[in-house]
């Protein structure tokens, strides 16, 4: 008889700690950045517009790297993993 084994999903453990409102979570992360590292609203908006049109974006998650597009767009030093911005 086959033994039932379940693998532990670490991502599930991380995700269950993220609030239902991703905007609240993202806002907290943005405020944690040093002010000189924060992208301004214009830069964030232009990055998200590109992400919105990208085939790798599925409901705000980048399938190329697994990050939330909104969160990655916050830091000036971050770049698109597909080199679109």
C-alpha positions in Angstrom: 0.0 0.0 0.0 1.3 3.5 -0.9 2.2 5.7 2.0 0.6 9.1 2.0 3.1 11.8 2.4 2.5 15.5 2.3 5.2 18.0 1.6 5.3 21.1 3.7 4.7 24.3 1.7 6.8 27.1 3.1 5.1 29.6 0.8 1.8 28.7 2.3 3.2 29.6 5.8 4.4 32.9 4.5 1.1 33.7 2.7 -1.1 33.0 5.7 0.7 35.8 7.5 0.0 38.4 4.8 -3.2 40.4 5.5 -6.2 39.9 3.2 -5.7 43.5 2.1 -2.5 43.5 0.0 -2.6 47.3 -0.1 -2.2 47.4 3.7 0.7 45.0 3.5 2.3 46.9 0.6 1.9 50.2 2.4 3.8 48.8 5.4 6.6 47.5 3.2 6.9 50.9 1.4 7.2 52.7 4.7 10.0 50.3 5.8 12.2 51.5 2.8 14.7 54.2 3.4 13.3 57.4 1.9 16.1 57.7 -0.6 15.3 54.1 -1.8 11.6 54.8 -2.3 10.3 55.2 -5.8 8.0 58.2 -6.3 4.4 57.7 -7.3 5.1 58.6 -11.0 7.8 55.9 -11.2 5.6 53.3 -9.4 2.7 54.1 -11.8 4.8 53.8 -14.9 6.2 50.4 -13.7 2.8 49.1 -12.8 1.4 50.1 -16.2 4.1 48.0 -17.9 3.4 45.1 -15.5 -0.4 45.3 -16.2 0.3 44.7 -19.9 2.8 41.9 -19.2 1.9 38.2 -19.9 3.8 37.2 -16.8 1.5 39.2 -14.5 -1.3 37.1 -13.0 -3.5 39.0 -10.6 -0.6 41.2 -9.5 1.9 38.4 -9.1 4.9 38.2 -11.4 5.3 34.6 -12.7 8.9 35.4 -13.8 10.1 36.0 -10.2 7.2 35.3 -7.9 7.0 38.8 -6.4 4.0 41.1 -6.1 4.4 43.6 -8.9 3.3 46.4 -6.6 5.9 45.6 -4.0 8.7 45.3 -6.5 7.9 48.6 -8.0 8.4 50.5 -4.7 12.2 50.4 -4.6 14.2 52.5 -7.0 16.9 49.9 -7.2 14.6 47.1 -8.2 14.2 46.0 -11.8 11.8 43.9 -13.8 13.1 40.3 -14.1 12.1 40.4 -17.8 14.0 43.7 -18.2 10.9 45.6 -19.2 11.7 48.4 -16.6 
